[in-house]
């Protein structure tokens, strides 16, 4: 009789399964890939971002990459987890040798795997449109993207684990629209309403967008934005652990 698979193997297999499920879901594929690419093209060929930087595509690409992280980790994972909870999938998997920690780790691996595909596609299209990122800022930007993905995954799991699936669907989609338009993720928070700017900068969307723009455009480390992301990651993670309901 063969030995049972190790925890690492089980987590990786769960991650592959979760990633495959996300990529086969037409609605999530539109949200994760099609909309960000359409947004990138639209922002690069229209004058919407002309006053925010020397190049439309240079300003648009970091925001679109941040939008990819939010789409996959928050909206996509939140909806999928909400309906898995409704149909008893989470309760069943949490009692298997995979365990609750392994299940959550698998979801994080799935999010990062899909995000890697998104980053690759957005990068190819952006380079074709003339994007010229700061090369020294790329490693920092990748670390910030991972941090942003973890933060949004925690928040997505918090929503999915505390409200009904139908409410999760409505909340995550509504927040995606609001944060994409007014959350500082595409248009810098400093360019929005001056009275609301201090509050917008406290949002995870604005923090990730500002941090990526600083890294990829100015080759700078935006310490305040990174602290905001870390705070959302820690608080969102603790809240999800405290209030997440498996059934």
Buried (B, 14 or more C-beta within 10 A) or exposed (E): EEEEEEBEEBBBBBBBEBBEEBBEBEEBBEBBBEBBBEBBBEBBEEEBBEEBBEBBBBBBBBBBBBBBBBBBBBBBBBBBBBBBBBEEBBEEBBEEEBBBEBBBBBBBBBBBBBBBBBBEBBBEBBEEBEBEBBEEBBEBBBEBBBBBBBBBBBBBBBBBBBBEBEEBBEBBBEBBEEBBEBBBBBBBBEEBEEEEBEEBBBBBBBBBBBBBBBBBBEBBEBEEBBEBBBBBBEBBBEBBBEEBEBE
